[in-house]
Amino acid sequence: MSRRRPYLPPPESTVHLIGDVHIGGISPHRCQIVLDDLDKEMVPTTVAHIQLGDMTDLGTPEQDALALEWLKQLDAPWYNVLGNHDNFWRDASEWAAVYGWPSQNYTADLGFAKLIAVGPGEPSWGKLLRLSEETLRWLDHELTAAHGTDCIIACHAPLAETVLGDDDIHYTSRMPEFQIHDNEAILEVLAAHPNAKAWISGHTHSPIEVPGLITTKVVGGHKLAAINTSALYYVGKRITWTAPLITLYLTWLGDRAEVRFRNHGAGVWDGPHGLRVVDIDLS
């Protein structure tokens, strides 16, 4: 980890990571603050914006329309993944049709890496979040097809035992409802592919200071970065209108990566425990 000045990272290898937004729950004013801050000179341009699920609060047509209006105001191509709040009452194919994806599972070329988005297929009401066997086979196929190319897997829920915290006041990946299930099966797929370099997620609404927000796991003899994106709606277990509006900037540098934290409400670069740039060693 580093305390270097948060210089503007190279745009050709940087993506902007946006956590849970919850259009329909979050105030329009908070959403506009983020858009206004993204226009400032000290906020870098990026290859893409990646929203990590729960773009809406209930997945209604009205909320989808507002979500798309917000996403289309971003200054670069955007991608989003299916969150549990996005498909309480509908299946994944309905969600994908609204946002223009072939399914909840799709890929995109970021230039410096391949983005692989995955998600559950069934409505999530009352269910734990799981990737189907079909999705795991598809993930294995896409990682195989991208042999030699770094891959970033985007999923709403984190891997177990990554983002943590105090279970009394935080949602953590130790909790069954706040992790992606069948972790052993997922890790088996990831372990077979050294080009599986990162798992990016949201879902836990974590403050950026919690342990494991950004960490690494060794799978199959290689390192995998696990990066959680906090949330714009609120952090912790209480909905408050004063929670910081923080998103992350991920810069890919081959055998290492850097993460920066933008506090849009304050209009400053922030970071956990004073660390403005978090370095991830993937060598």
N, C-alpha and C positions, 0 to 999 in steps of 0.2 A: 504494500500500500504506500501511497505517496502523498505528500503535502504540497506538491507543485501547484503553481498558479494555474487555474483552469482555462488555459489558452483555448482558442477556438480549434476544435479538432478538424482533421481533414474531412471535408464533406463527402468525398467519394467512398469513404469506408466507415461512415457513421449513420446509424439509424436512431430515430427518436422513439422511445418506448413509453406508451401511455397506459396507465393502469385503469381500474374500474371507474367508469364515468357515471353510469346509472342515470341516463337521460329519463326524466320523469320523476326522479327523486332529487337529484342535484338542482340547485337553483340556476336559472339561465344566466344570472350575473356571474357566478363562479365559472361557468363555461366560457363566457365572453372574456373574462380576465385572462384565461389561458391563451385564447386566440390573439388578444391584444399584445401579450408579452412575446408571443412567437414572432411578431413583426419587428421587435427591437434589434438594433445593430449587433448587440453582444450575444444574441441567440443564433447558433450556427444553422446553416442550411444542411440538409441531410438527404441521403439517398431515398429514404422512405420514412413514413410514420407507421408504427405497428401498435395497434390497440389490442390489449390482451384480454378481451372479453368483458361481459356485463357492460356493453355500451349503453344498453337500456335497462330500465328497472323492472319492467314487466313484459317487454317484447310485444307491445301493442302496435298496430299500424301507425297510430299517431306518434308514438315514441320512436319508431323506426324512421319516420319521415323527418323528425327533428334531429335524430342521430346522423342521418345522411346529409342533412343541411350543414351540420357542424363539421363532419368529416370532409366535405367538399370545400370547406374554407381553408383547409390545411394547404401548405405551400409546396407539397411534394406528393408523389403517389402514396396512398394509404392502403393498409391491409388490416383486417380485424379477424379475431377468432371468436368462436362460439362460447359464450359464458352461460352459466346455469340460469341467470336471470333473463338472458336473451331467449331461452327456450323452455320456460316453465310449462307453457301450454301448447307448444308446437314442436314438430320434429325438426331435425337438422336441415332437411331439404327445403322446408319452408323458409327458414332463416337464410340459407345460402342464396335462394332465389331473390330475396329482398336486397341482399348486399352484392350480388353479382358474382358469386363463386360457384364452381361446379358442384361442390358439396361442402360440408364442414371441414373436409380434408382437401387441401390444395397446396400447390407450391408456387414460388415466385423467385425470379432471379434478381438478387440484390447487387450483382456485379462482383462483389468481393466474397459472397457466400450465397448459398441456396437457403431460402426460407421454406420450412415445411410446417404448415399449420395443421393441427389435429384437434379433434373434439369428439365428445359423446354424440351418439346418433339419436337417442330417444329423448323425449321431454324429461326434464330434470326434477319435476316436482316430487318431493319425497324420496328421491333416490340419491345414492352416492355417485360421484362422477367417475365414469369408467370409459376406457377406450375398448371398443369391440375387438374381437379376434380379427375381423376383417380389416379394421383400421390398423392393427399392429402388423398384419401382413403387408398392407399398403405402405406403412412407414418403413418396414424392412426393404421393400422393393425400391422405394424412392432413395433411401440411403445407399443401396447397392448401385442404383443408376447414377448416382452422383459421386461415385468412387473417385477420390482425389480432389474433391471440392469440399470445402468446409460447409457444414450444414448447421443451421440454427433452427431448433424445433420450438414452435410457439404453441402453447397450450394454456388454457385458462387456469387450470389448477397446477400447483407445484408438485414436484416429486416429494415423497415422504422424507422427513428428517432433513429438510433443507431450511426454509425460512421458519424461524422459531420465535421465541419470546415468552412472556409470562402468560400462561394459559388462562389466568383469571381476568386479564384485561386485553389480551390479544387473541386473534385467530391465528393458529399455527398449523404447519404441515404435519404435526403429530395427530391432529384431530381428524377422524375418519372423513368428516364432511368437508375438510379443507385440504385435501390432498387428492391427487389423481390415483385411483385405485389400481390394483394389479401391478404394483410397483415392480415386483420381481419379474413379471413378464415383460414389462417395458424396459427395465434395465438389461434384460437378456438381449433384447433387440439392439439397444444402444451399445452394449458391450461388444457386439459383433462388428461394429463399424467405427473405426478410428476417426472417420470424418464427422461423426456426431459430436459437435463441439460445444453446443450450448442448449439449455432448456430454459426458455423465458416464460414467465407466468405472471398472473395477477391473483385475484380471488381472495387473498387473505387480508386485504386492507391494512397492511403492516406499516407502522412507523418505520422510517428509514434507519433508525438506530438499532433495530432488533437484530440478534445474532442470526446469521445465515441468510440475510436479505440477498447478499451476494456471496456465493461460496463456490467451491469446486467439489466434485465427487470423482473418485477413480472408478471407472467402469471398463472392464475388459483390458486393463493395463494402460488405458489412456485417460486423460483428464477431461471432465465435462463441466463447463461452467453452469451454475444454477443461479439465475438472476430473477428476482421478484421486483415488481414495478410499483408497489404501494398502490394508492388509489387517489382519484380526484374527489370522489364523493365525500368520504370521511376516512379516518384511520382509527385503529383499535376497535373496540366493541360498541362504542357509543357514537351515534350520529350527532356531530356538532358542525355548526356553520363556520367555525373558526379554524378548522383543520388546515394545515398547509397544503397548497396546491403544487405538488411536486411531480415532475416526470423525469425520466432518465434518458441519457444519451449514451449509446453504446458504440464505441469505436473499435473496429476490428483490425488487429495488427499482426495477424498470422499466429505466432506461438504465444501471443498475449493479447489482452484486450483492456480497454479503459472504460470506466463508467463515470459519468458526471451527472450531477443532480441540479435541476433547475427549479427554483422556488418561484413560481409564476406570480403568486400573490404578493411577495415582497420584491419581485423583480431582481433577484440576486441568484448567484450560484451558491448552492448549499452543499451539505454532505454529512454523512453520519459521523458524529463525534469530531467534527472539524475537518474531516478528510474530504477535500474538494474533488479529488480524483482517486478513484479506487482502481488499482491495478489488479488484473487477473492473470496469473501465470499459467499457461496451458502447455508448457513444454514438458 
